[in-house]
Amino acid sequence: MASNKYFQELEIEVIDESDNYAKVIAEPFDRGYGVTIGNTLRRSLLTSIPGAAITSIKIDGVSHEFTTIKGVLEDIA
């Protein structure tokens, strides 16, 4: 990509990399773009990390999300 009066050419340099690690320098970013790129990378990396999470539960006697349970003050949803 060539530089012009609207955009500077982005330089990307890979400093170090392995199977589970990489150190990369990307520059220059216009003011505010670093935060935008950083948040996007953070969200992408977090969604690709394997782990355990509760995705659903089954409660005996509860047929749908609006069922009331004696002693429970929150809804099921």
Stockholm file with secondary structure:
# STOCKHOLM 1.0

chainA/1-77         MASNKYFQELEIEVIDESDNYAKVIAEPFDRGYGVTIGNTLRRSLLTSIPGAAITSIKIDGVSHEFTTIKGVLEDIA
#=GR chainA/1-77 SS CCCCSSCCCCEEEEEEECSSCEEEEEECCCTTHHHHHHHHHHHHHHHHSCCCCCCCCCCTTCCSTTCCCTTCCSCCC
#=GC SS_cons        CCCCSSCCCCEEEEEEECSSCEEEEEECCCTTHHHHHHHHHHHHHHHHSCCCCCCCCCCTTCCSTTCCCTTCCSCCC
//
